[in-house]
Structures are given as structure tokens and as C-alpha cells.
Amino acid sequence: TFSPSGTDLQIRALSLAAAAYVHLHRFSEARKYLLQADQLCSTAKLPVCAHVINAHWTLAIEQGNYDEAYGFALKDLRLVRTFRDPFEEATALMNLANTCLYQQHYDEAIDWLNNSNRVAGTLDAQDILLTNTGSQGWAYYSLGDRERAFILFQDAERRAAALGDNQGRILWLTTTGYVLQDSGQWARAKESYQQALQLAAQINSSEDIINSLESLTHISIELGQPDDADRYLSQLDPLIPPGANPL
């Protein structure tokens, strides 16, 4: 049975603290913990050091340093392959792909996503496969292939439903609506937004309810349905803080 050493636990604690500060956008504190973790990892190559590299990657992404983030993702991939950890390998490949999306290197992102799917598929890692499916949709959409993007976004919504991930369903229903709206298929887009609104109400997600109502108001105007637009707007108004301009 594997029993982590004191150094393993210390590195893990430091990487978790760094990740928490990144999430809070307190980047100077995050760097302080990462520096300590880096010093410990410099004396020994340990599997737990992948968490440190991943925290570096997240920090670079949050600060918009995408070239730096790409370097950390590659470093993470090399390390997890050294220790033959397929789940972490699939995650590192996914991170490389997402970095490429930020860099607008869409063809490269698709290549990394295919590699990540290959590894994740052997593990039946459904969360990774779900994220990758949506990311592939964005890549193809950005390349102008709306039809393939639409199929992938629908697949992502189905995967989220199978996992009981209503937040994910809302995201991909809304995204599907954007693609349909962009393609001039306004009635179908409205159906996607209505489904998203229904799910948002079920989980009482105020942000998603507002976003769905905004989309429905706009699409109703485009469809020449002023009564529907007024109805959605009347539901939206009480949810908006005074002084805000939702539309």
C-alpha cells in the first residue's frame, strides 16, 4: 500500500493552497506557495509535483499568459507520462488543448483533444470526455464548421444529462442555441434557450436564469414576437440590480 511521505503531503498542501489563492485571484500569495513547492520538487521527482505544475498552469491561464501556460502543460504531460498515470495524462492533454483554444490554435487543440479522448476512453473518464466534447465543439465552431460544432455541442449536452450534470446541460443547451441563432435558425435556438431556462429554474441558478431570459428576449425580438419578448423582459427586470443594464 502506498503511504505518502511527509514531503509528498507538504507539496500537496502547498499546491492546494496555491490553487485556492489562484481561484481567489490573489496571485502574489499563490506564487509564494508555488515557490515553496518548487523548491521541494527540485530535490526529488515525485508524482505529486504534477499538482504543482498544474497550479502553475492555472495561474498562467488566469493571468492570460498562454504561452507560459502551454509550457507548463507540456511539462506536466512529460512528468505524468514518466509515472505512467493515464488519468493525469488525459488531464494534461486536455489542458494543452484548452491552452491552444485560448491561443486560437484550433487545429492543434483538436489534435490534443483527440489524444486526450483516446486515453480517457480507456479509463471511461466521462467527466474528461464531456469537457473534451464541448471543447472540440468550440474548436470546430471557431474554424467555421458550424454543423460539426452543433453535433458536438448536442453530444456534450447528452453526456452532461447522463452524468446528472444540470449545470453542464445549461451551458451546452445555451451554446447550442448560440450556434442555431448564428445560423439563422431562430425558432430552434429559442427552444434551446427555453430548455436552458427550465433547467436553470430547477436548480435555482440566478445567473443562468438571467442569461437565459436575456437570450430569450433577444431571440423573441428577432422572431417578431413582441409579446414573448415583453414577457421574458418582465421576468428579467426584478432579477437585475438597480442601475444595471442587462440588455
C-alpha positions as CSV (number, residue, x, y, z in Angstrom):
1,T,0.0,0.0,0.0
2,F,1.3,3.4,-1.0
3,S,2.0,5.7,2.0
4,P,2.8,9.3,1.2
5,S,5.9,10.7,2.8
6,G,5.9,14.0,4.7
7,T,7.4,15.7,1.7
8,D,4.5,14.4,-0.5
9,L,2.0,15.7,1.9
10,Q,3.7,19.1,2.2
11,I,3.9,19.5,-1.5
12,R,0.3,18.6,-1.9
13,A,-0.8,21.1,0.8
14,L,1.3,23.8,-0.8
15,S,-0.2,23.1,-4.3
16,L,-3.7,23.1,-2.9
17,A,-3.1,26.5,-1.1
18,A,-1.7,27.9,-4.3
19,A,-4.7,26.7,-6.3
20,A,-7.1,28.2,-3.8
21,Y,-5.3,31.6,-4.0
22,V,-5.4,31.5,-7.8
23,H,-9.1,30.9,-7.6
24,L,-9.5,33.9,-5.4
25,H,-7.3,35.9,-7.9
26,R,-4.8,36.6,-5.1
27,F,-1.9,35.8,-7.4
28,S,1.0,37.0,-5.2
29,E,0.0,34.7,-2.4
30,A,-0.3,31.8,-4.9
31,R,3.2,32.5,-6.2
32,K,4.6,32.4,-2.7
33,Y,3.2,28.9,-2.1
34,L,4.3,27.7,-5.6
35,L,7.8,28.9,-4.9
36,Q,8.0,26.7,-1.7
37,A,6.5,23.8,-3.6
38,D,9.0,24.2,-6.5
39,Q,11.9,24.2,-4.0
40,L,10.7,20.8,-2.6
41,C,10.1,19.4,-6.1
42,S,13.6,20.5,-7.2
43,T,15.2,18.0,-4.8
44,A,13.1,15.0,-5.9
45,K,10.9,14.0,-8.9
46,L,7.6,12.9,-7.3
47,P,4.2,12.2,-8.8
48,V,2.7,14.9,-6.5
49,C,4.8,17.5,-8.3
50,A,2.3,17.3,-11.2
51,H,-0.2,19.1,-9.0
52,V,2.3,21.9,-8.5
53,I,2.8,22.2,-12.3
54,N,-0.9,22.2,-12.8
55,A,-1.3,25.0,-10.3
56,H,1.3,27.0,-12.3
57,W,-0.7,26.3,-15.4
58,T,-3.9,27.5,-13.9
59,L,-2.1,30.7,-12.6
60,A,-0.7,31.4,-16.1
61,I,-4.1,30.9,-17.7
62,E,-5.9,33.2,-15.2
63,Q,-3.3,35.9,-15.9
64,G,-3.6,35.5,-19.7
65,N,0.0,34.2,-20.1
66,Y,-1.0,31.5,-22.6
67,D,2.5,30.8,-24.0
68,E,3.8,30.2,-20.4
69,A,0.7,28.1,-19.7
70,Y,1.5,25.9,-22.7
71,G,5.0,25.3,-21.4
72,F,3.6,24.2,-18.0
73,A,1.1,21.9,-19.7
74,L,3.9,20.2,-21.7
75,K,6.0,19.9,-18.6
76,D,3.0,18.3,-16.8
77,L,2.5,15.9,-19.6
78,R,6.1,14.7,-19.6
79,L,6.0,14.2,-15.8
80,V,2.8,12.2,-15.6
81,R,3.9,10.0,-18.5
82,T,7.1,9.3,-16.6
83,F,5.0,7.9,-13.8
84,R,2.5,6.2,-16.2
85,D,-0.6,7.8,-14.7
86,P,-3.2,7.6,-17.5
87,F,-5.8,9.8,-15.8
88,E,-3.4,12.6,-15.2
89,E,-2.1,12.1,-18.8
90,A,-5.6,12.6,-20.1
91,T,-6.0,15.7,-18.0
92,A,-2.6,17.1,-19.1
93,L,-3.6,16.6,-22.7
94,M,-6.9,18.3,-22.1
95,N,-5.1,21.3,-20.5
96,L,-2.8,21.5,-23.6
97,A,-5.9,21.6,-25.8
98,N,-7.6,24.2,-23.7
99,T,-4.4,26.4,-23.8
100,C,-4.4,26.1,-27.6
101,L,-8.0,27.2,-27.7
102,Y,-7.0,30.4,-25.7
103,Q,-4.2,30.9,-28.2
104,Q,-6.6,30.4,-31.1
105,H,-4.6,27.4,-32.4
106,Y,-7.7,25.4,-33.2
107,D,-6.3,22.6,-35.3
108,E,-3.6,21.9,-32.7
109,A,-6.3,21.9,-30.0
110,I,-8.3,19.3,-31.9
111,D,-5.2,17.1,-32.1
112,W,-4.6,17.3,-28.4
113,L,-8.3,16.7,-27.6
114,N,-8.2,13.5,-29.8
115,N,-5.2,12.3,-27.8
116,S,-6.9,13.1,-24.5
117,N,-10.1,11.3,-25.6
118,R,-8.0,8.2,-26.6
119,V,-6.6,7.9,-23.1
120,A,-9.7,9.0,-21.3
121,G,-11.8,6.4,-23.3
122,T,-9.7,3.6,-22.0
123,L,-10.5,4.8,-18.4
124,D,-14.1,5.6,-19.1
125,A,-13.3,9.0,-17.6
126,Q,-16.7,10.6,-18.5
127,D,-16.0,14.0,-17.0
128,I,-12.9,14.4,-19.2
129,L,-14.8,13.1,-22.3
130,L,-17.6,15.6,-21.6
131,T,-15.3,18.6,-21.3
132,N,-13.3,17.5,-24.4
133,T,-16.5,17.1,-26.4
134,G,-17.5,20.7,-25.6
135,S,-14.0,22.0,-26.3
136,Q,-14.0,20.2,-29.7
137,G,-17.3,21.9,-30.5
138,W,-15.7,25.3,-29.8
139,A,-12.7,24.5,-31.9
140,Y,-14.8,23.5,-34.9
141,Y,-17.1,26.4,-34.4
142,S,-14.1,28.8,-34.4
143,L,-12.9,27.1,-37.6
144,G,-16.2,27.9,-39.2
145,D,-17.6,24.3,-39.2
146,R,-21.0,25.1,-37.6
147,E,-22.5,21.8,-38.5
148,R,-19.9,19.7,-36.7
149,A,-19.8,22.1,-33.8
150,F,-23.6,21.8,-33.4
151,I,-23.3,18.0,-33.3
152,L,-20.6,18.1,-30.7
153,F,-22.5,20.6,-28.5
154,Q,-25.5,18.4,-28.6
155,D,-23.4,15.4,-27.7
156,A,-21.9,17.4,-24.8
157,E,-25.4,18.2,-23.6
158,R,-26.4,14.5,-23.7
159,R,-23.2,13.5,-21.9
160,A,-24.0,16.1,-19.2
161,A,-27.5,14.7,-18.9
162,A,-26.2,11.1,-18.5
163,L,-23.9,12.4,-15.6
164,G,-26.7,14.3,-14.0
165,D,-24.8,17.5,-14.5
166,N,-27.6,20.1,-14.9
167,Q,-25.1,23.0,-14.9
168,G,-23.3,21.4,-17.8
169,R,-26.6,20.8,-19.6
170,I,-27.5,24.5,-19.3
171,L,-24.1,25.5,-20.7
172,W,-24.3,23.3,-23.7
173,L,-28.0,24.0,-24.4
174,T,-27.2,27.7,-24.3
175,T,-24.2,27.1,-26.6
176,T,-26.3,25.1,-29.0
177,G,-28.7,28.0,-29.0
178,Y,-25.9,30.4,-30.0
179,V,-24.9,28.2,-32.9
180,L,-28.5,27.9,-34.1
181,Q,-29.1,31.6,-33.7
182,D,-25.9,32.4,-35.6
183,S,-27.1,30.1,-38.4
184,G,-30.4,31.9,-38.6
185,Q,-32.4,29.0,-37.1
186,W,-34.1,31.3,-34.6
187,A,-37.0,29.1,-33.7
188,R,-34.8,26.1,-32.8
189,A,-32.5,28.5,-30.9
190,K,-35.4,29.7,-28.9
191,E,-36.2,26.0,-28.0
192,S,-32.7,25.5,-26.7
193,Y,-32.8,28.7,-24.6
194,Q,-36.2,27.6,-23.2
195,Q,-34.8,24.3,-22.1
196,A,-31.8,26.0,-20.5
197,L,-34.2,28.4,-18.6
198,Q,-36.3,25.4,-17.4
199,L,-33.2,23.7,-16.0
200,A,-31.8,26.9,-14.5
201,A,-35.1,27.4,-12.6
202,Q,-35.0,23.7,-11.4
203,I,-31.6,24.3,-9.8
204,N,-32.3,27.9,-8.8
205,S,-29.3,29.3,-10.6
206,S,-29.9,33.0,-10.7
207,E,-27.0,33.7,-13.1
208,D,-28.3,31.1,-15.6
209,I,-31.9,32.3,-15.3
210,I,-30.8,35.8,-16.1
211,N,-28.7,34.7,-19.1
212,S,-31.5,32.5,-20.5
213,L,-34.1,35.3,-20.1
214,E,-31.7,37.7,-21.9
215,S,-31.2,35.3,-24.7
216,L,-35.0,34.6,-25.0
217,T,-35.8,38.3,-25.0
218,H,-33.4,38.9,-27.9
219,I,-34.5,35.9,-29.9
220,S,-38.1,36.7,-29.5
221,I,-37.5,40.2,-30.9
222,E,-35.6,38.6,-33.9
223,L,-38.6,36.3,-34.4
224,G,-41.0,39.2,-34.4
225,Q,-42.7,38.0,-31.2
226,P,-43.0,41.2,-29.1
227,D,-45.4,39.7,-26.6
228,D,-43.0,36.9,-25.8
229,A,-40.1,39.5,-25.6
230,D,-42.2,41.6,-23.1
231,R,-43.0,38.5,-21.0
232,Y,-39.4,37.5,-20.7
233,L,-38.3,41.0,-20.0
234,S,-40.9,41.3,-17.3
235,Q,-39.4,38.2,-15.6
236,L,-35.9,39.6,-16.1
237,D,-36.4,43.1,-14.7
238,P,-36.9,42.0,-11.0
239,L,-33.7,40.0,-11.1
240,I,-31.4,42.8,-12.3
241,P,-29.8,45.0,-9.6
242,P,-30.8,48.7,-9.8
243,G,-28.6,50.7,-12.2
244,A,-27.6,47.6,-14.2
245,N,-28.3,47.3,-17.9
246,P,-28.8,43.6,-18.7
247,L,-29.5,44.1,-22.4
